[in-house]
Amino acid sequence: MAEHSSSVGFYILIFAILLVLTATTVGAAFINLGPLNPILALGIATVKALLVVLFFMHVKGASEKMTKVVILAGLFWLLLLLGLTLADYGTRLWS
């Protein structure tokens, strides 16, 4: 099992990075990049989510098998929800 840092300073550093990325997202919202604005915002949000999942949810030091099971279960659930939503949308009678 991989070692992971659990010092308070490390978590404060990750928190500070998350705050900087949040400020970057807010600052980027005031800059007109045209169609690239949502792409930039989603990119920054993905990096922030990755930091939260890896360090605050302790996925970085977790068992690889359990991580794969959780990822597969999450993807299965997402596909199930999308499939049911599309089935509902496809069978509606639009007038």
Distance bins in CASP14 RR format, pairs under 12 A and 6 or more apart:
PFRMAT RR
TARGET T0000
AUTHOR 0000-0000-0000
RMODE 2
METHOD distances of the structure
MODEL  1
1 58 0 0 0 0 0 1 0 0 0 0 0
1 60 0 0 0 0 0 1 0 0 0 0 0
1 61 1 0 0 1 0 0 0 0 0 0 0
1 62 0 0 0 0 1 0 0 0 0 0 0
1 63 1 0 0 1 0 0 0 0 0 0 0
1 64 0 0 0 0 1 0 0 0 0 0 0
1 65 0 0 0 0 0 1 0 0 0 0 0
1 66 0 0 0 0 0 1 0 0 0 0 0
1 67 0 0 0 0 0 1 0 0 0 0 0
2 54 0 0 0 0 0 1 0 0 0 0 0
2 58 0 0 0 0 0 1 0 0 0 0 0
2 59 0 0 0 0 0 1 0 0 0 0 0
2 60 1 0 0 1 0 0 0 0 0 0 0
2 61 1 0 1 0 0 0 0 0 0 0 0
2 62 0 0 0 0 1 0 0 0 0 0 0
2 63 0 0 0 0 1 0 0 0 0 0 0
2 64 0 0 0 0 1 0 0 0 0 0 0
2 67 0 0 0 0 0 1 0 0 0 0 0
3 58 0 0 0 0 0 1 0 0 0 0 0
3 60 0 0 0 0 1 0 0 0 0 0 0
3 61 1 0 0 1 0 0 0 0 0 0 0
4 10 0 0 0 0 1 0 0 0 0 0 0
4 11 0 0 0 0 0 1 0 0 0 0 0
4 14 0 0 0 0 0 1 0 0 0 0 0
4 54 0 0 0 0 1 0 0 0 0 0 0
4 55 1 0 0 1 0 0 0 0 0 0 0
4 56 0 0 0 0 0 1 0 0 0 0 0
4 57 0 0 0 0 0 1 0 0 0 0 0
4 58 1 0 0 1 0 0 0 0 0 0 0
4 59 0 0 0 0 1 0 0 0 0 0 0
4 60 1 0 1 0 0 0 0 0 0 0 0
4 61 1 0 1 0 0 0 0 0 0 0 0
4 62 0 0 0 0 1 0 0 0 0 0 0
5 11 0 0 0 0 1 0 0 0 0 0 0
5 12 0 0 0 0 0 1 0 0 0 0 0
5 13 0 0 0 0 1 0 0 0 0 0 0
5 14 0 0 0 0 1 0 0 0 0 0 0
5 54 0 0 0 0 0 1 0 0 0 0 0
5 55 0 0 0 0 1 0 0 0 0 0 0
5 58 0 0 0 0 0 1 0 0 0 0 0
5 60 0 0 0 0 1 0 0 0 0 0 0
5 61 0 0 0 0 0 1 0 0 0 0 0
6 14 0 0 0 0 0 1 0 0 0 0 0
6 55 0 0 0 0 1 0 0 0 0 0 0
6 56 0 0 0 0 0 1 0 0 0 0 0
6 58 0 0 0 0 1 0 0 0 0 0 0
6 60 0 0 0 0 0 1 0 0 0 0 0
6 61 0 0 0 0 0 1 0 0 0 0 0
7 13 0 0 0 0 1 0 0 0 0 0 0
7 14 0 0 0 0 0 1 0 0 0 0 0
7 55 0 0 0 0 0 1 0 0 0 0 0
8 14 0 0 0 0 0 1 0 0 0 0 0
8 15 0 0 0 0 0 1 0 0 0 0 0
9 15 0 0 0 0 1 0 0 0 0 0 0
9 16 0 0 0 0 1 0 0 0 0 0 0
9 55 0 0 0 0 0 1 0 0 0 0 0
10 16 0 0 0 0 0 1 0 0 0 0 0
10 17 0 0 0 0 0 1 0 0 0 0 0
10 51 0 0 0 0 0 1 0 0 0 0 0
10 54 0 0 0 0 0 1 0 0 0 0 0
10 55 1 0 0 1 0 0 0 0 0 0 0
10 56 0 0 0 0 0 1 0 0 0 0 0
10 60 0 0 0 0 0 1 0 0 0 0 0
11 17 0 0 0 0 0 1 0 0 0 0 0
11 18 0 0 0 0 0 1 0 0 0 0 0
11 51 0 0 0 0 0 1 0 0 0 0 0
11 52 0 0 0 0 0 1 0 0 0 0 0
11 55 1 0 0 1 0 0 0 0 0 0 0
11 56 1 0 0 1 0 0 0 0 0 0 0
11 58 0 0 0 0 0 1 0 0 0 0 0
12 18 0 0 0 0 0 1 0 0 0 0 0
12 19 0 0 0 0 0 1 0 0 0 0 0
12 55 0 0 0 0 0 1 0 0 0 0 0
12 56 0 0 0 0 0 1 0 0 0 0 0
13 19 0 0 0 0 0 1 0 0 0 0 0
13 20 0 0 0 0 0 1 0 0 0 0 0
13 51 0 0 0 0 0 1 0 0 0 0 0
13 55 0 0 0 0 1 0 0 0 0 0 0
14 20 0 0 0 0 0 1 0 0 0 0 0
14 21 0 0 0 0 0 1 0 0 0 0 0
14 47 0 0 0 0 0 1 0 0 0 0 0
14 48 0 0 0 0 0 1 0 0 0 0 0
14 50 0 0 0 0 0 1 0 0 0 0 0
14 51 1 0 1 0 0 0 0 0 0 0 0
14 52 0 0 0 0 1 0 0 0 0 0 0
14 53 0 0 0 0 0 1 0 0 0 0 0
14 54 0 0 0 0 1 0 0 0 0 0 0
14 55 1 0 1 0 0 0 0 0 0 0 0
14 56 1 0 0 1 0 0 0 0 0 0 0
14 57 0 0 0 0 0 1 0 0 0 0 0
14 58 0 0 0 0 0 1 0 0 0 0 0
14 60 0 0 0 0 0 1 0 0 0 0 0
15 21 0 0 0 0 0 1 0 0 0 0 0
15 22 0 0 0 0 0 1 0 0 0 0 0
15 48 0 0 0 0 0 1 0 0 0 0 0
15 51 0 0 0 0 1 0 0 0 0 0 0
15 52 0 0 0 0 0 1 0 0 0 0 0
15 55 0 0 0 0 1 0 0 0 0 0 0
15 56 0 0 0 0 1 0 0 0 0 0 0
16 22 0 0 0 0 0 1 0 0 0 0 0
16 23 0 0 0 0 0 1 0 0 0 0 0
16 51 0 0 0 0 0 1 0 0 0 0 0
17 23 0 0 0 0 0 1 0 0 0 0 0
17 24 0 0 0 0 0 1 0 0 0 0 0
17 44 0 0 0 0 0 1 0 0 0 0 0
17 47 0 0 0 0 1 0 0 0 0 0 0
17 48 0 0 0 0 1 0 0 0 0 0 0
17 50 0 0 0 0 0 1 0 0 0 0 0
17 51 1 0 0 1 0 0 0 0 0 0 0
17 52 0 0 0 0 0 1 0 0 0 0 0
17 54 0 0 0 0 0 1 0 0 0 0 0
17 55 0 0 0 0 1 0 0 0 0 0 0
17 56 0 0 0 0 0 1 0 0 0 0 0
18 24 0 0 0 0 0 1 0 0 0 0 0
18 25 0 0 0 0 0 1 0 0 0 0 0
18 44 0 0 0 0 0 1 0 0 0 0 0
18 45 0 0 0 0 0 1 0 0 0 0 0
18 47 0 0 0 0 1 0 0 0 0 0 0
18 48 1 0 1 0 0 0 0 0 0 0 0
18 49 0 0 0 0 0 1 0 0 0 0 0
18 50 0 0 0 0 0 1 0 0 0 0 0
18 51 1 0 0 1 0 0 0 0 0 0 0
18 52 1 0 0 1 0 0 0 0 0 0 0
18 54 0 0 0 0 0 1 0 0 0 0 0
18 55 0 0 0 0 1 0 0 0 0 0 0
18 56 0 0 0 0 1 0 0 0 0 0 0
19 25 0 0 0 0 0 1 0 0 0 0 0
19 26 0 0 0 0 0 1 0 0 0 0 0
19 48 0 0 0 0 1 0 0 0 0 0 0
19 51 0 0 0 0 0 1 0 0 0 0 0
20 26 0 0 0 0 0 1 0 0 0 0 0
20 27 0 0 0 0 0 1 0 0 0 0 0
20 44 0 0 0 0 0 1 0 0 0 0 0
20 47 0 0 0 0 0 1 0 0 0 0 0
20 48 0 0 0 0 1 0 0 0 0 0 0
20 51 0 0 0 0 0 1 0 0 0 0 0
21 27 0 0 0 0 0 1 0 0 0 0 0
21 28 0 0 0 0 0 1 0 0 0 0 0
21 40 0 0 0 0 0 1 0 0 0 0 0
21 41 0 0 0 0 0 1 0 0 0 0 0
21 43 0 0 0 0 1 0 0 0 0 0 0
21 44 1 0 1 0 0 0 0 0 0 0 0
21 45 0 0 0 0 1 0 0 0 0 0 0
21 46 0 0 0 0 0 1 0 0 0 0 0
21 47 1 0 0 1 0 0 0 0 0 0 0
21 48 1 0 1 0 0 0 0 0 0 0 0
21 49 0 0 0 0 0 1 0 0 0 0 0
21 50 0 0 0 0 0 1 0 0 0 0 0
21 51 0 0 0 0 1 0 0 0 0 0 0
21 52 0 0 0 0 0 1 0 0 0 0 0
22 28 0 0 0 0 0 1 0 0 0 0 0
22 29 0 0 0 0 0 1 0 0 0 0 0
22 41 0 0 0 0 0 1 0 0 0 0 0
22 44 0 0 0 0 1 0 0 0 0 0 0
22 45 0 0 0 0 1 0 0 0 0 0 0
22 47 0 0 0 0 0 1 0 0 0 0 0
22 48 1 0 0 1 0 0 0 0 0 0 0
22 51 0 0 0 0 0 1 0 0 0 0 0
22 52 0 0 0 0 0 1 0 0 0 0 0
23 29 0 0 0 0 0 1 0 0 0 0 0
23 30 0 0 0 0 0 1 0 0 0 0 0
23 44 0 0 0 0 0 1 0 0 0 0 0
23 48 0 0 0 0 0 1 0 0 0 0 0
24 30 0 0 0 0 0 1 0 0 0 0 0
24 31 0 0 0 0 0 1 0 0 0 0 0
24 40 0 0 0 0 1 0 0 0 0 0 0
24 41 0 0 0 0 1 0 0 0 0 0 0
24 43 0 0 0 0 0 1 0 0 0 0 0
24 44 1 0 1 0 0 0 0 0 0 0 0
24 45 0 0 0 0 0 1 0 0 0 0 0
24 47 0 0 0 0 1 0 0 0 0 0 0
24 48 0 0 0 0 1 0 0 0 0 0 0
25 31 0 0 0 0 0 1 0 0 0 0 0
25 37 0 0 0 0 0 1 0 0 0 0 0
25 38 0 0 0 0 0 1 0 0 0 0 0
25 40 0 0 0 0 1 0 0 0 0 0 0
25 41 1 0 1 0 0 0 0 0 0 0 0
25 42 0 0 0 0 1 0 0 0 0 0 0
25 43 0 0 0 0 1 0 0 0 0 0 0
25 44 1 0 1 0 0 0 0 0 0 0 0
25 45 1 0 0 1 0 0 0 0 0 0 0
25 46 0 0 0 0 0 1 0 0 0 0 0
25 47 0 0 0 0 0 1 0 0 0 0 0
25 48 0 0 0 0 1 0 0 0 0 0 0
26 40 0 0 0 0 0 1 0 0 0 0 0
26 41 0 0 0 0 1 0 0 0 0 0 0
26 44 0 0 0 0 0 1 0 0 0 0 0
27 33 0 0 0 0 0 1 0 0 0 0 0
27 37 0 0 0 0 0 1 0 0 0 0 0
27 40 0 0 0 0 0 1 0 0 0 0 0
27 41 0 0 0 0 0 1 0 0 0 0 0
27 44 0 0 0 0 0 1 0 0 0 0 0
28 34 0 0 0 0 0 1 0 0 0 0 0
28 36 0 0 0 0 1 0 0 0 0 0 0
28 37 1 0 0 1 0 0 0 0 0 0 0
28 38 0 0 0 0 0 1 0 0 0 0 0
28 39 0 0 0 0 0 1 0 0 0 0 0
28 40 1 0 1 0 0 0 0 0 0 0 0
28 41 1 0 0 1 0 0 0 0 0 0 0
28 42 0 0 0 0 0 1 0 0 0 0 0
28 43 0 0 0 0 0 1 0 0 0 0 0
28 44 1 0 0 1 0 0 0 0 0 0 0
28 45 0 0 0 0 0 1 0 0 0 0 0
29 37 1 0 0 1 0 0 0 0 0 0 0
29 38 0 0 0 0 0 1 0 0 0 0 0
29 40 0 0 0 0 1 0 0 0 0 0 0
29 41 1 0 0 1 0 0 0 0 0 0 0
29 44 0 0 0 0 0 1 0 0 0 0 0
30 37 0 0 0 0 1 0 0 0 0 0 0
30 41 0 0 0 0 0 1 0 0 0 0 0
31 37 1 0 0 1 0 0 0 0 0 0 0
31 40 0 0 0 0 1 0 0 0 0 0 0
31 41 0 0 0 0 0 1 0 0 0 0 0
32 40 0 0 0 0 0 1 0 0 0 0 0
33 39 0 0 0 0 1 0 0 0 0 0 0
33 40 1 0 0 1 0 0 0 0 0 0 0
33 41 0 0 0 0 1 0 0 0 0 0 0
34 40 0 0 0 0 1 0 0 0 0 0 0
34 41 0 0 0 0 0 1 0 0 0 0 0
35 41 0 0 0 0 0 1 0 0 0 0 0
36 42 0 0 0 0 0 1 0 0 0 0 0
36 43 0 0 0 0 0 1 0 0 0 0 0
37 43 0 0 0 0 0 1 0 0 0 0 0
37 44 0 0 0 0 0 1 0 0 0 0 0
38 44 0 0 0 0 0 1 0 0 0 0 0
38 45 0 0 0 0 0 1 0 0 0 0 0
39 45 0 0 0 0 0 1 0 0 0 0 0
39 46 0 0 0 0 0 1 0 0 0 0 0
40 46 0 0 0 0 0 1 0 0 0 0 0
40 47 0 0 0 0 0 1 0 0 0 0 0
41 47 0 0 0 0 0 1 0 0 0 0 0
41 48 0 0 0 0 0 1 0 0 0 0 0
42 48 0 0 0 0 0 1 0 0 0 0 0
42 49 0 0 0 0 0 1 0 0 0 0 0
43 49 0 0 0 0 1 0 0 0 0 0 0
43 50 0 0 0 0 1 0 0 0 0 0 0
44 50 0 0 0 0 0 1 0 0 0 0 0
44 51 0 0 0 0 0 1 0 0 0 0 0
45 51 0 0 0 0 0 1 0 0 0 0 0
45 52 0 0 0 0 0 1 0 0 0 0 0
46 52 0 0 0 0 0 1 0 0 0 0 0
46 53 0 0 0 0 0 1 0 0 0 0 0
47 53 0 0 0 0 0 1 0 0 0 0 0
47 54 0 0 0 0 0 1 0 0 0 0 0
48 54 0 0 0 0 0 1 0 0 0 0 0
48 55 0 0 0 0 0 1 0 0 0 0 0
48 56 0 0 0 0 0 1 0 0 0 0 0
49 55 0 0 0 0 0 1 0 0 0 0 0
49 56 0 0 0 0 0 1 0 0 0 0 0
49 57 0 0 0 0 0 1 0 0 0 0 0
49 59 0 0 0 0 0 1 0 0 0 0 0
50 56 0 0 0 0 0 1 0 0 0 0 0
50 57 0 0 0 0 0 1 0 0 0 0 0
50 59 0 0 0 0 1 0 0 0 0 0 0
50 60 0 0 0 0 0 1 0 0 0 0 0
51 57 0 0 0 0 0 1 0 0 0 0 0
51 59 0 0 0 0 0 1 0 0 0 0 0
51 60 0 0 0 0 0 1 0 0 0 0 0
52 58 0 0 0 0 0 1 0 0 0 0 0
52 59 0 0 0 0 1 0 0 0 0 0 0
52 60 0 0 0 0 0 1 0 0 0 0 0
53 59 1 0 1 0 0 0 0 0 0 0 0
53 60 0 0 0 0 1 0 0 0 0 0 0
53 61 0 0 0 0 0 1 0 0 0 0 0
53 62 0 0 0 0 0 1 0 0 0 0 0
53 67 0 0 0 0 0 1 0 0 0 0 0
53 70 0 0 0 0 0 1 0 0 0 0 0
53 71 0 0 0 0 0 1 0 0 0 0 0
54 60 1 0 1 0 0 0 0 0 0 0 0
54 61 0 0 0 0 1 0 0 0 0 0 0
54 62 0 0 0 0 1 0 0 0 0 0 0
54 67 0 0 0 0 0 1 0 0 0 0 0
55 61 0 0 0 0 1 0 0 0 0 0 0
55 62 0 0 0 0 0 1 0 0 0 0 0
57 67 0 0 0 0 0 1 0 0 0 0 0
57 70 0 0 0 0 0 1 0 0 0 0 0
58 66 0 0 0 0 0 1 0 0 0 0 0
58 67 0 0 0 0 0 1 0 0 0 0 0
59 66 0 0 0 0 1 0 0 0 0 0 0
59 67 1 0 0 1 0 0 0 0 0 0 0
59 68 0 0 0 0 0 1 0 0 0 0 0
59 70 0 0 0 0 1 0 0 0 0 0 0
59 71 0 0 0 0 1 0 0 0 0 0 0
60 67 0 0 0 0 1 0 0 0 0 0 0
61 67 0 0 0 0 1 0 0 0 0 0 0
62 68 0 0 0 0 0 1 0 0 0 0 0
62 69 0 0 0 0 0 1 0 0 0 0 0
62 70 0 0 0 0 1 0 0 0 0 0 0
62 71 0 0 0 0 0 1 0 0 0 0 0
63 69 0 0 0 0 1 0 0 0 0 0 0
63 70 0 0 0 0 0 1 0 0 0 0 0
64 70 0 0 0 0 0 1 0 0 0 0 0
64 71 0 0 0 0 0 1 0 0 0 0 0
65 71 0 0 0 0 0 1 0 0 0 0 0
65 72 0 0 0 0 0 1 0 0 0 0 0
66 72 0 0 0 0 0 1 0 0 0 0 0
66 73 0 0 0 0 0 1 0 0 0 0 0
67 73 0 0 0 0 0 1 0 0 0 0 0
67 74 0 0 0 0 0 1 0 0 0 0 0
68 74 0 0 0 0 0 1 0 0 0 0 0
68 75 0 0 0 0 0 1 0 0 0 0 0
69 75 0 0 0 0 0 1 0 0 0 0 0
69 76 0 0 0 0 0 1 0 0 0 0 0
70 76 0 0 0 0 0 1 0 0 0 0 0
70 77 0 0 0 0 0 1 0 0 0 0 0
71 77 0 0 0 0 0 1 0 0 0 0 0
71 78 0 0 0 0 0 1 0 0 0 0 0
72 78 0 0 0 0 0 1 0 0 0 0 0
72 79 0 0 0 0 0 1 0 0 0 0 0
73 79 0 0 0 0 0 1 0 0 0 0 0
73 80 0 0 0 0 0 1 0 0 0 0 0
74 80 0 0 0 0 1 0 0 0 0 0 0
74 81 0 0 0 0 1 0 0 0 0 0 0
74 82 0 0 0 0 0 1 0 0 0 0 0
75 81 0 0 0 0 0 1 0 0 0 0 0
75 82 0 0 0 0 0 1 0 0 0 0 0
76 82 0 0 0 0 0 1 0 0 0 0 0
76 83 0 0 0 0 0 1 0 0 0 0 0
77 83 0 0 0 0 0 1 0 0 0 0 0
77 84 0 0 0 0 0 1 0 0 0 0 0
78 84 0 0 0 0 0 1 0 0 0 0 0
78 85 0 0 0 0 0 1 0 0 0 0 0
79 85 0 0 0 0 0 1 0 0 0 0 0
79 86 0 0 0 0 0 1 0 0 0 0 0
80 86 0 0 0 0 0 1 0 0 0 0 0
80 87 0 0 0 0 0 1 0 0 0 0 0
81 87 0 0 0 0 0 1 0 0 0 0 0
81 88 0 0 0 0 0 1 0 0 0 0 0
82 88 0 0 0 0 0 1 0 0 0 0 0
82 89 0 0 0 0 0 1 0 0 0 0 0
83 89 0 0 0 0 1 0 0 0 0 0 0
83 90 0 0 0 0 0 1 0 0 0 0 0
83 91 0 0 0 0 0 1 0 0 0 0 0
84 90 0 0 0 0 0 1 0 0 0 0 0
84 91 0 0 0 0 0 1 0 0 0 0 0
85 91 0 0 0 0 0 1 0 0 0 0 0
85 92 0 0 0 0 0 1 0 0 0 0 0
86 92 0 0 0 0 0 1 0 0 0 0 0
END
